[in-house]
């Protein structure tokens, strides 16, 4: 078993990011071991995707506890599933599906939320040490997740762009975006990674950072289509019209690979004015 060298950093929140990036770039996969003064955790990576994450320490919760807390599965059924997995070596989530306790789509979304919470907690540790242990392994489930699916605030292959950006200016521009009539969420996004470089607004039912990752795919798809059609031009903006909302995506002309994203309530928005003001806000961004 080959041990990757321990990563050391004087900046908080960089160690786990750096080592997790290394794991996601590895063709072999393996396990990221994280330790701090308060928590410890393990992140399992298979085929460049996150398969599982577990935290131990005060306040830590596991996936089974989440299912019980949300009343998705009874404690008795979960105990039987765990007993079966111990005997057969089967996968816990796949067994939930096979026993018709939960639909596969529900299991996938619940697991995605749980893993995102686990990884966010590990990434937030300020005194963490992390080590990547390469360990090729067979994994008996297709329930694995890319960083984009987990909406984590970094790219596994791109540099951490926050260090090269005037975040005070970004914050000011996003605050101005939220003053546009009807606006309720805005963010600046790296289209190469899906990473939000700054966000504002949103609520419990509208995750701005998740929207950033999702709309990255919209931009990529449009660029791919333009390339296939031989269109040699740039995207000024992309408008998505929903029943009650407008979503506006504006790639920056001054910085390739970044775009502004604005969500508005249709009932309160003037679309033409919103597009005009967003273009004006782009001019004030200093990157």
Order of alpha helices (4+ residues) and beta strands (2+ residues): alpha-beta-beta-beta-alpha-alpha-alpha-alpha-beta-alpha-alpha-beta-beta-alpha-beta-beta-beta-alpha
